[in-house]
Amino acid sequence: MEYSQQFCELFFQALRIRLVEERIIELYPSDSIQSPVHLSIGQEAVAVGACRDLRETDLVFCTYRSHAYYLAKGGSLAEMFAELYGKVTGCARGKAGSMHLAAPEVGLMGASAVVASTIPHAVGAALAAKRLGNDQVVVGVFGDGATEEGVYHESLNFAVLHRLPVVFLCENNGLAVHSSQKARQGYDLLEHARSYGLSVCHIAEGYDFVKVADTMSDIIQRVRLTREPVFVEIRTYRYKEHVGPGEDFMCGYRQQEEWLAWKRQDPLEQYGDLAETIRPAIMKEIEEAVHFAMSSPFPSVEELLRDVV
Amino acid sequence: MSCNAAVTSLLNGQAASGLRAEAGTEVMSYRDALHWTMRDALQRHYSVLIMGQGVDDHKGIFGSTTGLAQEFGADRVMDMPLAEEGMTGVAIGAALNGLYPIQTHIRADFSLLAMNQIINLAAKYKYMFGGRFDVPMLIRMIVGRSWGQGAQHSQSLQSLFAHIPGLRVVMPSSSQSILDTYPAVIDRYRGPVISFEHRLMYDLQFYVAPLSPGQEIDPFGSRLVRPGEEVTIVATSIMVLEAMRAAEHLARVADIQCEVIDLHCVSSPDWDLVMHSVEKTGRLVVADTSWREYGVCAEVCRVVAERNPGCLKAPVVTLGMQPAPCPTAKCLEDLFYPDLRQLVGVLATLVTGNEIHGLPLPDTQSMADVYKRFKGPF
């Protein structure tokens, strides 16, 4: 079967993220990674699609479920594994673990473990971009649960009021930990965002990285030119438990059929032949990154009080 | 110390005694010093952005930002929505992307709505990401007092923030302290700083001296503002002025010399300065603007107890607010805050070693009556 170059590139990026996280699952029982992991498996296509046409100077602020954005934006894989292993060579010198990845050199501006807390940072960064007169686009990534927080509303209002170049990117996996969206929200996400005066966009096929990338490409270009905020909701599906390496379909809060239906649409599941062709190269990179992490030193005593103020 | 010693206020239009020679001869109110530093920051740094509810209105945060929106534009002196958490997050994001935000809370109490952003994000952004980011910003919080400010317009929350690693917390006690601190912080420091300004001081006139060329003041230092031999008073904010008034009274009526230390940066005081003084005098009074429990008073006692408890000739005495929310009735409010008479009383008892010390006490009824020149609105 023939695949377009665009498809292959995105497939590679998404598969890379999945294989990295599957390797984390394999390594987890060894207890070398002493950090809570919130895996992106199932949601990779949103991150790779959203980041494809972002420049290094464009900024992304994200959440504790950020392995996918860190890698899609261009963060170093070796430094990520080193960070998970608590090594001083990690992207945050062993002080962040899985939940606070950052790679400012490529515009990944940090992940917070408090829901919704980086949304206003994206707005503030966009305010700075406006003041400083550059053409940066800033993306604030958050889940559907974050839209229930007051700070989300405060952020939308301010971005619209001051016409700031920010994309509000809602990864809607329908779950806040184990609570369904229906049990939590009395509003319609899109209608609600529209009521603030935002232009809105909805992508139901969050597994389709080509569609996500093409749609986001248009949005990013529009924001770069118009300097106006946009709200995007992308439906997606979390394959693993909220936190940790396992599956939890036996726990009763969601049905395995949903997952199977989503997997039937997931290119990483459907194009096994292509995946097998690419896999060796990715696995080689992963093993090198794991080796770098394992062979790196732990932080020294001086690191404890370094960078406090 | 040098010109930082210029805390002697011009209460009742009269320069109090004990004014240090190098304190300067120019007179500037606390409000005008704030306004001067805000304008200076906007003028010298294109990246500075003042943001807060009402910063551009006719009252301009009690006169500290008046006219600046007209002079520098609404995009640099920005009125903000009533959204303390979100707007603090906006300030953090702006700081991460090249601006220097100065945020205002016209009452420190309102900052409690922004605690998540201040404590979970601003304080941790540098450390949590291994030093990859700086969040340079100044958050100005005003402490209200008297004329019925009550439970939610008068809290002095310094210990809440000073407890958190990653935050610098300062409490300017004079116009000079503002002139020494704000420009230095904005020019040179790359992290979040919280400043507690005391509303009762806004109308007070202080002697100020400009910095000599090349002179740099540590914006996070503590200041020895009055040398003395018999007792050390460690004070914060407006309590530094009360300590100076008490010291002057005791010097006048009994030739008792109190040493006064303005703690200034309560998050990282100059403990060597404090210990050196306490080891010299052997007696310590701590006077803070807030509750004593788990606060500055408790912290000073912790450090003395850990470093050299044997240097004390008598138990430490602490003065702060009574352990209750602030009441509004004046008769209760006067009991809620410590007054000059009380401060002089504990000092006299401590130095003489006798509660029946026989020294004349000042007859001041309440600090608010002394410091306030007007009847409100406040």
Interface residues (C-beta under 8 A of the other chain):
Chain A: L59 F61 G90 C91 A92 R93 G94 K95 A96 H100 A102 P104 M109 G110 S112 V114 S117 T118 I119 P120 H121 A122 V123 G124 A125 A126 L127 A128 A129 R131 L132 Q136 V138 G150 V151 H153 E154 S155 N157 F158 L161 R306 D307 V308 V309
Chain B: L49 D75 R76 P81 A83 E85 G86 M87 T88 G89 V90 A91 I92 G93 A94 A95 L96 N97 G98 L99 P101 N116 Q117 N120 L121 Y125 K126 Y127 M128 F129 G130 G131 R132 F133 P165 G166 R168 G191 S268
